[in-house]
Amino acid sequence: MIRFFKNIRERIIKPEKVYSYLLYAIGEIFLVVIGILIALQVNNWN
């Protein structure tokens, strides 16, 4: 899985694709936040 994301980053990181890289970074941060919120909800169920 880490190799998959590394390949995506290497393809997007070209200078003319800075906008795409920023979208990728924002999407990754969004997924982390969603994961944390789900973990907190599961923790509250117990």
C-alpha positions as CSV (number, residue, x, y, z in Angstrom):
1,M,0.0,0.0,0.0
2,I,2.8,2.4,0.8
3,R,4.4,1.6,-2.5
4,F,1.1,2.5,-4.3
5,F,1.0,6.0,-2.7
6,K,4.7,6.5,-3.4
7,N,4.2,5.8,-7.1
8,I,1.3,8.3,-7.2
9,R,3.4,10.9,-5.5
10,E,6.3,10.4,-7.9
11,R,4.0,10.8,-10.9
12,I,2.3,13.9,-9.5
13,I,5.3,15.8,-8.0
14,K,6.5,17.2,-11.4
15,P,6.7,21.0,-11.2
16,E,3.9,21.6,-13.7
17,K,1.5,19.5,-11.6
18,V,1.8,21.4,-8.3
19,Y,-2.0,21.9,-8.2
20,S,-2.5,18.2,-8.5
21,Y,-0.1,17.5,-5.7
22,L,-1.9,20.0,-3.5
23,L,-5.2,18.2,-4.2
24,Y,-3.6,14.9,-3.4
25,A,-2.2,16.3,-0.1
26,I,-5.6,17.8,0.9
27,G,-7.3,14.5,0.1
28,E,-4.9,12.5,2.2
29,I,-5.3,14.9,5.1
30,F,-9.1,14.5,4.7
31,L,-8.9,10.7,4.8
32,V,-6.8,10.9,8.0
33,V,-9.3,13.2,9.7
34,I,-12.2,10.8,8.7
35,G,-10.2,7.9,10.1
36,I,-9.6,9.6,13.4
37,L,-13.3,10.5,13.7
38,I,-14.3,6.9,13.0
39,A,-11.9,5.7,15.6
40,L,-13.3,8.1,18.1
41,Q,-16.8,6.9,17.4
42,V,-15.8,3.2,17.7
43,N,-14.1,4.1,21.0
44,N,-17.3,5.7,22.3
45,W,-19.4,2.6,21.5
46,N,-17.5,0.6,24.1
